[in-house]
Amino acid sequence: MTDYGRIEATLAGYDYALGDCFRCIRTEVQVAHIGDITSPDAVTPLFACRWCIEALVVMHDRAHEPLGRMYVDTPREHPY
């Protein structure tokens, strides 16, 4: 389950400047440096807007949820 208070704290921890978001391809929006793609020839910085950073954090949280959690609310007996 995503902790939205933690997401807000994560978003507040970045330094933002005007730039282009690599994920949604919007230009001249508030973006933060979130990492780099490194190859033997170059380092490419990745900048993302607040909306995309939030979406990436939620994706990360969902990918690391215990697999059994999605079945917790299912009935134990067949309904028919």
C-alpha positions as CSV (number, residue, x, y, z in Angstrom):
1,M,0.0,0.0,0.0
2,T,1.3,3.4,-0.9
3,D,2.0,5.8,2.0
4,Y,1.1,9.2,0.5
5,G,2.7,11.1,3.4
6,R,6.0,9.5,2.5
7,I,5.4,10.5,-1.1
8,E,4.9,14.1,-0.1
9,A,8.1,13.9,2.0
10,T,10.0,12.4,-1.0
11,L,8.7,15.1,-3.3
12,A,9.7,17.8,-0.9
13,G,13.2,16.5,-0.7
14,Y,14.1,17.4,-4.3
15,D,15.5,20.7,-5.6
16,Y,13.3,21.8,-8.6
17,A,14.1,23.9,-11.6
18,L,12.5,24.6,-14.9
19,G,13.3,21.9,-17.5
20,D,12.0,19.0,-19.5
21,C,10.5,15.8,-18.0
22,F,12.0,12.6,-19.5
23,R,8.9,10.5,-18.7
24,C,5.9,12.6,-19.8
25,I,7.9,14.7,-22.2
26,R,6.5,18.0,-20.9
27,T,8.8,21.0,-21.4
28,E,9.5,24.0,-19.2
29,V,8.0,22.5,-16.1
30,Q,9.4,22.1,-12.5
31,V,11.7,19.1,-12.7
32,A,14.2,17.4,-10.3
33,H,17.2,15.3,-11.1
34,I,16.3,11.8,-10.2
35,G,19.2,9.8,-11.5
36,D,21.5,9.1,-14.5
37,I,21.8,6.6,-17.3
38,T,25.4,5.7,-17.5
39,S,27.1,4.0,-20.5
40,P,30.8,3.6,-21.3
41,D,30.6,6.7,-23.5
42,A,28.5,9.1,-21.6
43,V,26.3,9.9,-18.6
44,T,22.8,11.2,-19.3
45,P,21.0,12.9,-16.4
46,L,17.3,12.1,-15.9
47,F,14.9,14.9,-14.8
48,A,11.3,14.3,-13.9
49,C,8.3,16.5,-12.9
50,R,6.5,16.1,-9.6
51,W,3.7,14.2,-11.1
52,C,6.0,11.7,-12.7
53,I,8.1,11.3,-9.6
54,E,5.0,10.5,-7.7
55,A,3.9,7.9,-10.3
56,L,7.4,6.3,-10.2
57,V,7.3,6.1,-6.4
58,V,3.8,4.4,-6.5
59,M,5.1,2.0,-9.2
60,H,8.1,1.2,-6.9
61,D,5.8,0.6,-3.9
62,R,3.5,-1.7,-5.9
63,A,6.4,-3.7,-7.2
64,H,7.6,-4.4,-3.7
65,E,4.3,-5.3,-2.0
66,P,4.1,-8.8,-0.8
67,L,2.4,-11.0,-3.4
68,G,-0.1,-12.4,-0.9
69,R,-1.4,-8.9,0.0
70,M,-3.6,-8.7,-3.1
71,Y,-5.5,-11.8,-1.9
72,V,-6.1,-10.7,1.7
73,D,-9.6,-9.4,1.0
74,T,-10.9,-12.3,-1.1
75,P,-13.5,-14.6,0.4
76,R,-12.2,-17.9,1.7
77,E,-15.2,-19.9,0.4
78,H,-16.8,-19.9,-3.0
79,P,-19.9,-17.7,-3.0
80,Y,-22.1,-20.3,-4.7
